[in-house]
Structures are given as structure tokens and as C-alpha cells.
Amino acid sequence: MKNYEEKEKELKDVLERLSSVAVRYSTLNNDIVELSAHKNQLISEKEENEKKYKLLLQEHNNLKSKFERIKTKLENQSKLNEKIDELNQETEGLIGEIEKW
């Protein structure tokens, strides 16, 4: 009879441990499902951010190109103004010489 009681007790212990393992397994499965959903969300956000980055990079390149064109125009305008100033000075010098004659 004692042997029967010991076996019954061992069986209850094993069943309790098995129940504990089943709960942990169920929890792990839930965690895996949640992590998978989170992973998919992150992948979606990453793809969206990559698209936004490409658009920003394209806009950056467009603005950079426009800036370079404006810079070139301003440099040309500055050179033109310098030439005009030089011509004005030469004209003033020539007018001064003409007035001396």
C-alpha cells in the first residue's frame, strides 16, 4: 500500500510539473506571436522610413542643384558688376582726359 501511495504522490508531482511546463509553453507561444507582430510592424515602419528617406534625398539633391545654379548666377552677376565698375572708372578717366583737352 505504501508503494501505491508513493507512486500516487510522484504522479501528482509529475502532473503539477507538467502543468507548469504547459503554462510556460503557452506563455512562450503568446510571446512569440507578440514578437512576430512587433517584428512585422517594425519591418513596415522601416520600409516606410526608407521611402521617406529616398524622397528626402531626392529633394535634397534638387535643392542642392538649385542652390548651385543660383550661386553660379550670383557669381556671374558679381563679375558683371565688377566689369561695370571697371568700365565706369575707365569712362570717368576718359571724360577727365577729354575735359583737359
DSSP file (Angstrom, degrees, kcal/mol; ACC not computed):
  #  RESIDUE AA STRUCTURE BP1 BP2  ACC     N-H-->O    O-->H-N    N-H-->O    O-->H-N    TCO  KAPPA ALPHA  PHI   PSI    X-CA   Y-CA   Z-CA
    1    1 A M     >        0   0    0      0, 0.0     4,-2.2     0, 0.0     5,-0.2   0.000 360.0 360.0 360.0 -38.6    0.0    0.0    0.0
    2    2 A K  H  >  +     0   0    0      1,-0.2     4,-2.4     2,-0.2     5,-0.2   0.900 360.0  52.7 -61.7 -40.5    2.9    2.3    0.8
    3    3 A N  H  > S+     0   0    0      1,-0.2     4,-2.2     2,-0.2    -1,-0.2   0.881 107.8  51.8 -61.7 -39.7    4.3    1.8   -2.6
    4    4 A Y  H  > S+     0   0    0      2,-0.2     4,-2.3     1,-0.2    -2,-0.2   0.911 109.9  48.6 -64.5 -43.9    1.0    2.7   -4.1
    5    5 A E  H  X S+     0   0    0     -4,-2.2     4,-2.5     2,-0.2    -2,-0.2   0.886 111.1  50.4 -64.4 -40.5    0.8    6.0   -2.1
    6    6 A E  H  X S+     0   0    0     -4,-2.4     4,-2.7     2,-0.2    -1,-0.2   0.914 111.6  47.8 -64.1 -42.0    4.4    6.9   -3.1
    7    7 A K  H  X S+     0   0    0     -4,-2.2     4,-2.6     2,-0.2    -2,-0.2   0.896 111.1  51.1 -65.5 -39.6    3.6    6.3   -6.7
    8    8 A E  H  X S+     0   0    0     -4,-2.3     4,-2.2     2,-0.2    -2,-0.2   0.916 111.6  47.7 -63.1 -42.4    0.4    8.4   -6.4
    9    9 A K  H  X S+     0   0    0     -4,-2.5     4,-2.4     2,-0.2    -2,-0.2   0.920 112.4  48.6 -64.2 -44.5    2.4   11.2   -4.9
   10   10 A E  H  X S+     0   0    0     -4,-2.7     4,-2.6     1,-0.2    -1,-0.2   0.900 110.3  52.3 -61.2 -40.4    5.1   11.0   -7.6
   11   11 A L  H  X S+     0   0    0     -4,-2.6     4,-2.5     1,-0.2    -2,-0.2   0.903 109.1  49.2 -63.9 -41.2    2.3   11.0  -10.2
   12   12 A K  H  X S+     0   0    0     -4,-2.2     4,-2.4     2,-0.2    -2,-0.2   0.904 111.4  50.0 -63.4 -42.1    0.8   14.2   -8.7
   13   13 A D  H  X S+     0   0    0     -4,-2.4     4,-2.6     2,-0.2    -2,-0.2   0.921 111.7  47.7 -62.1 -44.0    4.2   15.9   -8.6
   14   14 A V  H  X S+     0   0    0     -4,-2.6     4,-2.7     1,-0.2    -2,-0.2   0.913 111.3  50.6 -64.4 -41.8    4.8   15.0  -12.2
   15   15 A L  H  X S+     0   0    0     -4,-2.5     4,-2.4     2,-0.2    -1,-0.2   0.885 110.6  49.8 -63.8 -38.6    1.4   16.2  -13.2
   16   16 A E  H  X S+     0   0    0     -4,-2.4     4,-2.4     2,-0.2    -2,-0.2   0.927 112.8  46.4 -64.5 -45.1    2.0   19.5  -11.4
   17   17 A R  H  X S+     0   0    0     -4,-2.6     4,-2.5     2,-0.2    -2,-0.2   0.908 112.6  50.6 -63.5 -40.5    5.3   20.0  -13.1
   18   18 A L  H  X S+     0   0    0     -4,-2.7     4,-2.4     2,-0.2    -2,-0.2   0.902 109.6  50.3 -63.9 -41.0    3.7   19.1  -16.4
   19   19 A S  H  X S+     0   0    0     -4,-2.4     4,-2.1     2,-0.2    -1,-0.2   0.906 110.5  50.3 -61.9 -42.1    1.0   21.6  -15.8
   20   20 A S  H  X S+     0   0    0     -4,-2.4     4,-2.4     1,-0.2    -2,-0.2   0.903 110.7  49.1 -62.5 -42.1    3.7   24.2  -15.0
   21   21 A V  H  X S+     0   0    0     -4,-2.5     4,-2.7     1,-0.2    -2,-0.2   0.900 109.3  52.6 -65.2 -40.3    5.5   23.4  -18.2
   22   22 A A  H  X S+     0   0    0     -4,-2.4     4,-2.5     2,-0.2    -2,-0.2   0.898 109.7  48.8 -63.2 -40.4    2.3   23.6  -20.3
   23   23 A V  H  X S+     0   0    0     -4,-2.1     4,-2.5     2,-0.2    -2,-0.2   0.932 112.8  47.1 -65.0 -45.2    1.6   27.1  -18.8
   24   24 A R  H  X S+     0   0    0     -4,-2.4     4,-2.6     2,-0.2    -2,-0.2   0.897 111.9  50.9 -62.9 -39.4    5.1   28.2  -19.6
   25   25 A Y  H  X S+     0   0    0     -4,-2.7     4,-2.4     2,-0.2    -2,-0.2   0.918 110.7  48.6 -63.1 -43.7    4.9   26.8  -23.1
   26   26 A S  H  X S+     0   0    0     -4,-2.5     4,-2.2     2,-0.2    -2,-0.2   0.907 111.9  49.3 -62.1 -42.5    1.6   28.6  -23.7
   27   27 A T  H  X S+     0   0    0     -4,-2.5     4,-2.6     1,-0.2    -2,-0.2   0.906 110.2  51.1 -63.0 -42.4    3.2   31.9  -22.4
   28   28 A L  H  X S+     0   0    0     -4,-2.6     4,-2.6     2,-0.2    -2,-0.2   0.907 108.4  51.5 -62.8 -41.2    6.1   31.4  -24.7
   29   29 A N  H  X S+     0   0    0     -4,-2.4     4,-2.4     2,-0.2    -1,-0.2   0.920 110.4  48.5 -61.9 -43.1    3.8   30.9  -27.6
   30   30 A N  H  X S+     0   0    0     -4,-2.2     4,-2.6     1,-0.2    -2,-0.2   0.918 111.5  50.3 -62.1 -42.7    1.9   34.1  -26.8
   31   31 A D  H  X S+     0   0    0     -4,-2.6     4,-2.9     1,-0.2    -2,-0.2   0.898 109.8  50.8 -61.5 -40.3    5.3   35.9  -26.5
   32   32 A I  H  X S+     0   0    0     -4,-2.6     4,-2.4     2,-0.2    -2,-0.2   0.914 110.5  48.7 -64.4 -42.7    6.4   34.5  -29.9
   33   33 A V  H  X S+     0   0    0     -4,-2.4     4,-2.3     2,-0.2    -2,-0.2   0.926 113.4  47.0 -63.2 -44.5    3.1   35.7  -31.5
   34   34 A E  H  X S+     0   0    0     -4,-2.6     4,-2.5     1,-0.2    -2,-0.2   0.917 112.9  48.9 -63.8 -43.5    3.5   39.2  -30.0
   35   35 A L  H  X S+     0   0    0     -4,-2.9     4,-2.7     1,-0.2    -1,-0.2   0.886 110.2  51.7 -63.9 -37.9    7.2   39.4  -31.0
   36   36 A S  H  X S+     0   0    0     -4,-2.4     4,-2.4     2,-0.2    -1,-0.2   0.920 110.8  47.4 -64.2 -43.6    6.3   38.3  -34.5
   37   37 A A  H  X S+     0   0    0     -4,-2.3     4,-2.1     2,-0.2    -2,-0.2   0.910 113.2  48.6 -64.1 -41.4    3.6   41.0  -34.7
   38   38 A H  H  X S+     0   0    0     -4,-2.5     4,-2.5     2,-0.2    -2,-0.2   0.901 110.2  52.0 -64.2 -41.3    6.0   43.6  -33.4
   39   39 A K  H  X S+     0   0    0     -4,-2.7     4,-2.4     2,-0.2    -2,-0.2   0.922 109.6  49.0 -60.8 -45.0    8.7   42.5  -35.9
   40   40 A N  H  X S+     0   0    0     -4,-2.4     4,-2.2     1,-0.2    -1,-0.2   0.887 110.8  50.7 -63.2 -38.7    6.2   42.9  -38.8
   41   41 A Q  H  X S+     0   0    0     -4,-2.1     4,-2.5     2,-0.2    -1,-0.2   0.920 110.8  48.6 -64.2 -43.2    5.3   46.3  -37.5
   42   42 A L  H  X S+     0   0    0     -4,-2.5     4,-2.7     2,-0.2    -2,-0.2   0.890 110.0  51.6 -64.4 -39.2    8.9   47.3  -37.3
   43   43 A I  H  X S+     0   0    0     -4,-2.4     4,-2.4     2,-0.2    -1,-0.2   0.921 110.6  48.8 -62.9 -43.0    9.6   46.0  -40.8
   44   44 A S  H  X S+     0   0    0     -4,-2.2     4,-2.2     2,-0.2    -2,-0.2   0.921 112.6  47.4 -62.4 -44.5    6.6   48.0  -42.1
   45   45 A E  H  X S+     0   0    0     -4,-2.5     4,-2.7     2,-0.2    -2,-0.2   0.885 110.5  53.2 -64.1 -38.6    7.9   51.2  -40.4
   46   46 A K  H  X S+     0   0    0     -4,-2.7     4,-2.5     2,-0.2    -2,-0.2   0.930 109.4  47.9 -62.1 -45.7   11.4   50.5  -41.7
   47   47 A E  H  X S+     0   0    0     -4,-2.4     4,-2.1     2,-0.2    -2,-0.2   0.908 112.6  49.0 -62.5 -41.6   10.1   50.3  -45.3
   48   48 A E  H  X S+     0   0    0     -4,-2.2     4,-2.3     1,-0.2    -1,-0.2   0.917 111.8  48.8 -63.8 -43.0    8.1   53.5  -44.8
   49   49 A N  H  X S+     0   0    0     -4,-2.7     4,-2.6     1,-0.2    -2,-0.2   0.864 108.7  53.6 -66.0 -35.6   11.1   55.3  -43.4
   50   50 A E  H  X S+     0   0    0     -4,-2.5     4,-2.4     2,-0.2    -1,-0.2   0.902 109.0  49.1 -65.0 -39.9   13.3   54.1  -46.3
   51   51 A K  H  X S+     0   0    0     -4,-2.1     4,-2.2     2,-0.2    -2,-0.2   0.927 112.4  47.8 -63.4 -44.3   10.7   55.5  -48.7
   52   52 A K  H  X S+     0   0    0     -4,-2.3     4,-2.7     1,-0.2    -2,-0.2   0.898 110.5  52.5 -62.9 -39.9   10.7   58.8  -46.9
   53   53 A Y  H  X S+     0   0    0     -4,-2.6     4,-2.8     2,-0.2    -1,-0.2   0.922 108.5  49.9 -62.0 -44.1   14.5   58.9  -46.8
   54   54 A K  H  X S+     0   0    0     -4,-2.4     4,-2.4     2,-0.2    -1,-0.2   0.911 111.9  48.2 -61.7 -42.1   14.6   58.4  -50.6
   55   55 A L  H  X S+     0   0    0     -4,-2.2     4,-2.6     2,-0.2    -2,-0.2   0.917 113.1  47.8 -64.3 -42.6   12.2   61.2  -51.1
   56   56 A L  H  X S+     0   0    0     -4,-2.7     4,-2.8     2,-0.2    -2,-0.2   0.895 111.3  50.8 -64.4 -39.9   14.2   63.5  -48.8
   57   57 A L  H  X S+     0   0    0     -4,-2.8     4,-2.4     2,-0.2    -2,-0.2   0.906 111.0  48.5 -64.3 -41.3   17.4   62.6  -50.5
   58   58 A Q  H  X S+     0   0    0     -4,-2.4     4,-2.3     2,-0.2    -2,-0.2   0.926 112.9  47.6 -63.8 -44.6   15.9   63.3  -53.9
   59   59 A E  H  X S+     0   0    0     -4,-2.6     4,-2.8     2,-0.2     5,-0.2   0.894 110.4  53.2 -63.5 -39.7   14.6   66.7  -52.6
   60   60 A H  H  X S+     0   0    0     -4,-2.8     4,-2.7     1,-0.2    -2,-0.2   0.931 109.4  48.0 -59.8 -46.1   18.0   67.4  -51.1
   61   61 A N  H  X S+     0   0    0     -4,-2.4     4,-2.3     2,-0.2    -2,-0.2   0.892 111.7  50.3 -63.9 -39.0   19.6   66.8  -54.4
   62   62 A N  H  X S+     0   0    0     -4,-2.3     4,-2.5     2,-0.2    -2,-0.2   0.941 113.1  45.4 -62.9 -47.0   17.1   69.0  -56.2
   63   63 A L  H  X S+     0   0    0     -4,-2.8     4,-2.7     1,-0.2    -2,-0.2   0.882 111.5  52.9 -64.6 -37.6   17.6   71.8  -53.7
   64   64 A K  H  X S+     0   0    0     -4,-2.7     4,-2.3    -5,-0.2    -1,-0.2   0.912 110.0  48.5 -63.1 -42.0   21.4   71.4  -53.9
   65   65 A S  H  X S+     0   0    0     -4,-2.3     4,-2.1     2,-0.2    -2,-0.2   0.922 112.3  48.2 -63.9 -44.8   21.2   71.7  -57.7
   66   66 A K  H  X S+     0   0    0     -4,-2.5     4,-2.6     1,-0.2     5,-0.2   0.909 110.5  52.4 -61.8 -41.6   19.0   74.8  -57.5
   67   67 A F  H  X S+     0   0    0     -4,-2.7     4,-2.9     1,-0.2    -1,-0.2   0.915 108.3  50.2 -60.6 -43.8   21.4   76.3  -55.0
   68   68 A E  H  X S+     0   0    0     -4,-2.3     4,-2.5     2,-0.2    -1,-0.2   0.895 110.7  49.6 -63.1 -40.3   24.4   75.7  -57.3
   69   69 A R  H  X S+     0   0    0     -4,-2.1     4,-2.4     2,-0.2    -2,-0.2   0.923 113.3  46.2 -64.6 -43.5   22.6   77.4  -60.2
   70   70 A I  H  X S+     0   0    0     -4,-2.6     4,-2.7     2,-0.2    -2,-0.2   0.914 111.9  51.6 -64.9 -41.5   21.7   80.4  -58.0
   71   71 A K  H  X S+     0   0    0     -4,-2.9     4,-2.5    -5,-0.2    -2,-0.2   0.916 110.2  48.9 -60.6 -43.8   25.2   80.5  -56.7
   72   72 A T  H  X S+     0   0    0     -4,-2.5     4,-2.5     2,-0.2    -1,-0.2   0.912 111.3  49.8 -63.0 -42.7   26.6   80.5  -60.3
   73   73 A K  H  X S+     0   0    0     -4,-2.4     4,-2.8     1,-0.2    -2,-0.2   0.916 111.3  49.0 -62.2 -42.5   24.2   83.2  -61.3
   74   74 A L  H  X S+     0   0    0     -4,-2.7     4,-2.6     2,-0.2    -2,-0.2   0.897 110.8  49.8 -65.0 -39.5   25.2   85.4  -58.3
   75   75 A E  H  X S+     0   0    0     -4,-2.5     4,-2.4     2,-0.2    -1,-0.2   0.920 112.6  47.6 -63.9 -42.4   28.9   84.9  -59.2
   76   76 A N  H  X S+     0   0    0     -4,-2.5     4,-2.6     2,-0.2    -2,-0.2   0.906 111.9  50.0 -64.3 -41.1   28.2   85.9  -62.8
   77   77 A Q  H  X S+     0   0    0     -4,-2.8     4,-2.6     2,-0.2    -2,-0.2   0.900 110.2  50.8 -62.9 -40.5   26.2   88.9  -61.6
   78   78 A S  H  X S+     0   0    0     -4,-2.6     4,-2.2     2,-0.2    -2,-0.2   0.914 111.2  47.7 -63.7 -42.8   29.1   89.8  -59.3
   79   79 A K  H  X S+     0   0    0     -4,-2.4     4,-2.4     2,-0.2    -2,-0.2   0.906 111.4  51.2 -63.6 -41.3   31.6   89.6  -62.1
   80   80 A L  H  X S+     0   0    0     -4,-2.6     4,-2.6     1,-0.2    -2,-0.2   0.920 109.3  49.9 -62.4 -43.8   29.3   91.6  -64.3
   81   81 A N  H  X S+     0   0    0     -4,-2.6     4,-2.5     2,-0.2    -1,-0.2   0.888 109.6  51.7 -61.5 -39.9   29.1   94.3  -61.6
   82   82 A E  H  X S+     0   0    0     -4,-2.2     4,-2.5     2,-0.2    -2,-0.2   0.925 110.5  48.2 -62.2 -44.0   32.8   94.4  -61.3
   83   83 A K  H  X S+     0   0    0     -4,-2.4     4,-2.8     2,-0.2    -2,-0.2   0.911 110.8  51.0 -62.6 -42.6   33.2   94.8  -65.1
   84   84 A I  H  X S+     0   0    0     -4,-2.6     4,-2.6     1,-0.2    -1,-0.2   0.918 110.5  49.3 -61.2 -43.1   30.6   97.6  -65.0
   85   85 A D  H  X S+     0   0    0     -4,-2.5     4,-2.4     2,-0.2    -2,-0.2   0.913 111.1  49.6 -61.7 -43.2   32.5   99.3  -62.2
   86   86 A E  H  X S+     0   0    0     -4,-2.5     4,-2.6     1,-0.2    -2,-0.2   0.932 112.1  47.8 -61.1 -45.4   35.7   99.0  -64.2
   87   87 A L  H  X S+     0   0    0     -4,-2.8     4,-2.9     1,-0.2    -2,-0.2   0.892 110.4  52.2 -63.8 -39.2   34.1  100.5  -67.3
   88   88 A N  H  X S+     0   0    0     -4,-2.6     4,-2.6     2,-0.2    -1,-0.2   0.912 110.7  47.9 -61.5 -42.3   32.6  103.3  -65.2
   89   89 A Q  H  X S+     0   0    0     -4,-2.4     4,-2.3     2,-0.2    -2,-0.2   0.920 113.0  47.6 -65.7 -42.5   36.1  104.1  -63.8
   90   90 A E  H  X S+     0   0    0     -4,-2.6     4,-2.7     2,-0.2    -2,-0.2   0.914 112.1  50.8 -63.0 -42.0   37.6  104.0  -67.3
   91   91 A T  H  X S+     0   0    0     -4,-2.9     4,-2.8     2,-0.2     5,-0.2   0.919 110.1  49.0 -62.1 -44.1   34.8  106.2  -68.6
   92   92 A E  H  X S+     0   0    0     -4,-2.6     4,-2.2     1,-0.2    -1,-0.2   0.900 111.9  49.7 -61.9 -40.6   35.4  108.7  -65.8
   93   93 A G  H  X S+     0   0    0     -4,-2.3     4,-2.0     2,-0.2    -2,-0.2   0.920 112.3  46.8 -63.9 -43.2   39.1  108.7  -66.6
   94   94 A L  H  X S+     0   0    0     -4,-2.7     4,-2.8     2,-0.2    -2,-0.2   0.900 111.4  51.1 -65.6 -40.9   38.4  109.3  -70.3
   95   95 A I  H  X S+     0   0    0     -4,-2.8     4,-2.4     1,-0.2    -1,-0.2   0.898 109.3  52.1 -63.0 -39.6   35.9  112.0  -69.6
   96   96 A G  H  X S+     0   0    0     -4,-2.2     4,-1.1    -5,-0.2    -1,-0.2   0.906 111.7  45.6 -62.3 -41.9   38.6  113.6  -67.3
   97   97 A E  H  X S+     0   0    0     -4,-2.0     4,-1.2     2,-0.2    -2,-0.2   0.895 111.2  52.3 -69.2 -40.0   41.1  113.5  -70.1
   98   98 A I  H >< S+     0   0    0     -4,-2.8     3,-0.6     1,-0.2    -2,-0.2   0.911 107.6  52.4 -61.2 -41.6   38.7  114.8  -72.7
   99   99 A E  H 3< S+     0   0    0     -4,-2.4    -1,-0.2     1,-0.2    -2,-0.2   0.813 103.9  57.9 -65.9 -28.6   37.9  117.8  -70.4
  100  100 A K  H 3<        0   0    0     -4,-1.1    -1,-0.2     1,-0.2    -2,-0.2   0.821 360.0 360.0 -69.7 -30.1   41.6  118.5  -70.2
  101  101 A W    <<        0   0    0     -4,-1.2    -1,-0.2    -3,-0.6    -2,-0.2   0.472 360.0 360.0 -75.5 360.0   41.9  118.9  -74.0
